[in-house]
Amino acid sequence: MFGLLKKTAASKGRIGIALGRDQVALAIVRRDAGEPVLERCELLSVPAGGGPEEVAETLRSAALPRLPVSVVLRGDDYHLSLVEAPDVPPAELRAAMRWRLKDAINFRVEDAVIDVFDVPPQNRGTQGRMMYAVAARRSTIERTAVALSSLPAFDVVDVPELCLRNLAALTPAAAGGVAVLHLSDTGATVVLVRGTTFFFARQMSIESTLRMSADGEVGGRLDAATVALELQRSLDYYERHFDQPPITRIAVSPPNQRAVDLAVDLGRETGLEVATLDLSALLKCELAIDAATQTGCLLAVGAALREERRTL
């Protein structure tokens, strides 16, 4: 089970972990009178091989406190779909959703672990209740469990979209709605949040938006006009289907130079308020965090911020 929106015991903090190819991103968030404090944030090197056993040994050596643990799946380890919920009792929802997803995933549905989470009711253009369904290969979940076997309080497998929701909810703009544009090497994730409520997410390719330099080589700066067009489609969907006022603030993450450049260009292109998502501005940090660590650990911090109490 993912445990995406399961009821969890009250805790004074949480550990967030994001597994990379040759390193582990680690974050520890404690709650100080309810306010999040980032106590620890670092990238741990994994020994050669980088398998589950090596990751487990790395975490065993990290001297972690006994706190609940959330681990974030990599983007290629799961499939996220917005689908109409089957008209079945809650206890049968995940089983029924499995067959809704069988044509949407590129592996056998019998090998999938399924979880779901709600979004607010959509007011236009849909017939029934919509929700997000997450499917991951069972072998991926089992491999992750082995990697975290040294952490007895491991209880949640999370997805990047919900980790970004947790970060977005801390921004000053969250009350009126904020769009987070999270960049990876070849793609981007758009997440739309109002308050603490997750409304919408989609993936977009950014490879085609890389500008060409004068000598014909692909540069590292993204074409803001193309990104803005794709982003606007998501913002339009949010306004139209949820009857929400326009989102006018965009946060670009992680706060590396590419995000800084894109934030400047997007602000000029759209006329909206655009800034990078800086951890040190979102929550109290015990230590200063450099840009490289923020880039590597952003999703781990989002996982450590998890406070979900709802059940479906």
N, C-alpha and C positions, 0 to 999 in steps of 0.2 A: 504494500500500500504506500502511496505517496505521502499521505497525511497533509495534503495541501491546505485544507480548511477544516481540519479536525479540531475538536476541543482539546486544549492542552492545559496541563497543570500550571498554576501560577508560578512564576519564577522571577528571580531578581536579575536574570540575565540569560544570554544565549550565545552560543558559539556558531559562527557561520563559516562554512568551508566551500571553496570552489576548486575543483580538481582540474589542473591543467595537464599538458603533455609531459612536462618535466619539473613541475613545481606545484605546490599547494598554496592557495591563497587562504589566509586565516584571519578572522576577525572575532573579537570578543566585545560584546556590548552589554554593559550592566545598566540597571535602572536605578537612578538616584531620585527618589521621591517621584517615580514615574517618568522622569526625563532620561532619555538615552545618553549614555556616556561611552564613547569608544575607548576602551581600555587597552586594546592590543590590536595591531593591524600589521601584518607582515607576510612576505612571500617566503615559503620554505622550499628549499631545493630537495628534489627526490633523487635518490641514488640511481645509477644507470639501470635501465630496464623499465623503470617507472610503472611496474605492475601493481596490482592491489596489495600484495605483500609488502612491497617497498614503501607504498604510501602509508600502510598501517604502521610500519616501523618509524617512519618520519613523524607521524602524529604521536606515536608512543613516546618519542624522544622530546616532544614539544612541551611536556609538563603542563598540560592543560587542566584547568579547574573542572570540577564535576558540575557541569551545566548542561542543559538540553542542547542538542546539536542539530543544525540544519545543513544539508549539503545541497549545492546547486548543480543541476544537470547541465552539461554542455549543450550548445544549440543543436548539434547533430545527434544527440542521444534521445530526443523525444519529438513528438509531433503535437502541435496545439491547433485545435479547430474550434470555431464558433458554430455550434449546431443547435437545432431545435430539440428541446428535451423530450424524450419519449413520455407518453402519458401512462406512467407506471408508478406504483408506490415507491417511496424513497429507498426502501431496502433493496429494490430491484433495479435501481437506476443505473448503476455501473455496469451490471450485466447486460441491460438493454442497450446501453450506449456502445458497448463493444461492437455490436452488429451495425450500428450507425457508422462506425469508423472503419469498417473492414475495407472499403474502397478508397479510403483517404490515406492509409498508411502503406509503406512499402515493405512490410513484413507481415507474417501470418498473424491474424487477429488473435488466434489461440495462444500465441507467444507474447501477447501484450499485457502489460499492467496498466489499468485504466483508473483515472481519477477525474473528478469534475469540480468546477466551481461556478458560482452564479455571477451574473451581471444584473444591473437594474433592468426592470421591464422596458422593452422597446415599444414605443408608441405608434410607430408608423412602419408600414411595409413588411411586417412580419405577422404570422398567424398565431404562433404559440410562444411559449416561454423559451428563451434562448439561454444557453450556457456554454462555457468553454469546457472542452474535454481534452485531457492530456493522455497520450499513449506513449509508453516507453517499452522497449524490449525487456522481457523478464531477465534476460542474461545481463543487461546493463544494471538493473536494480540489484541483482545478486552480486555482481562485481563491485558495485559501490558499497554494499553492505560489508563485503570482505575488507575493502580498503579502510572502512571506518570501524572495524571490529575491535580496535583498541579503545574505543570511546563508548563506554557502557550506556551513556545517556543519549545516544543517537536516536532521534525519533521522527525526523521529517526529511523527505526528499522534495526539494523545491524546484521551481522553474524560474528562469531569469525574469520573466514578465512580472511575477509577483514580488520578486526582490526589488525590481525597479519601482513598483508601486509603493513599497515601504519607504524607499528613498524619496520619491516624489511627494509623499504625504508630509515630509518634514520641511518642504520648501515653503517660503512665505506666500507663494502664489497658490498653494494647494487649495485653499478655501474657495477660490474662484475658478479653479480648474487649471491644470498644467499638462503640457505634452512633454514627455521625456523621449529624446531621440538618442538611443544608445548605439554607438558605432562599434563594429567589429572589423576584422581585416577585410572582409568581402561583403558585408551586409550591414543592416541596421535594424533595430527593433524600435517601433513606435508604441508607446504606452500612454494612454489618456486617463488621467486621474482627477477626481474632484473630491477634496477633503481626503478621506482615507478610502474612498470607493473606487474600485477598478471598473472602468467602463469598456475599454477597447484596447486591443493590441493587434499589430500586424507586423510581418516581416517585409523588408524591402531590400532589393539588391542595390548596392552602391558602386559596383565595379564600373557600370556604364557612365557614372557621373564623374569619374576622374578626368580632370582637364588634360588636354594635350599641351605640351610645351612647344615653344617656337620651333624646335628641331624635330618635332614629331613624336617625342617620347611621352609616355604617360606620366603625369606629375602626381604629387601626393595630395594636392588640394582638390576638394570636391566641388563640383559645379552646383552652387547654391540654388540656381534657378530650377534645375531638375529635381533636387532634393525638396525644394519648396513645393513644387507641383505635387509630388508624391505625398508629402506631409499634409497638404491641403485636402487631399482626398479623404484622409483619415479624419481631419477636423470637420469636414462637411458631413461625413457619416455620423459623427458624434452629435452634431447639432440636429441633424434631420431625424435620426432614429431614436434619440433619447430626449428630444425637446429640451436641450440644454442651451444656455447662453454661450456665445463664442468663447473659445479658449484663446487668450491673447499672449500667453507666456509659454516659452519653450525653453527647456533645459537640455543641453547637449552633454553627453557623457561618453567615455570617461574624460576627465579634464586634461587631455594631452594637447599637443600643439595643433593637431588636425582638428580637434573639437573647438579649440579657441578660434582658429581661422574660419571654420564653418559657422560658428556663432556670429562672428562679425558679418560675414557675407549674408547669412540668413536674415539677420536683423535689417540689413540694407535692402534685401530682396523682398521681404514680407511686410516691413513696417511694424512687426510685432516685437515684443520685449524678449530678447534671446540672450541667454547666458550659459556658461558651463556649470555643471553640477559638481560643486566643490565640497568634499566631505567636511572640511574644517569650518565651513559656513553653515552646515546643516545640523551638526551636533557637536557637543563638547568632546574634545579629543585630549586624551592624557598626554600624548606626544605629538609633535609635528609630523605630518605625513607628506612625503615628497610626491611629485606628480607620477613617477613610475610606480610607486606603491599603490597610490590611488587607482591608477589604471588597472593594475593587476588584481586589486582587492575589492573593487567597487561592489561587485555582485555578492561577495562574501559578507560585506558589511550589510547589504540589503537583506541577506538571509538571517544575519544575526539580529536584525531589527524586528523580526517576525513576532507578532503578538496575537495572531489570529485566534479568535474565540468562537467563531460561528461554526455551526454544523449545518449540513445540507438536509 
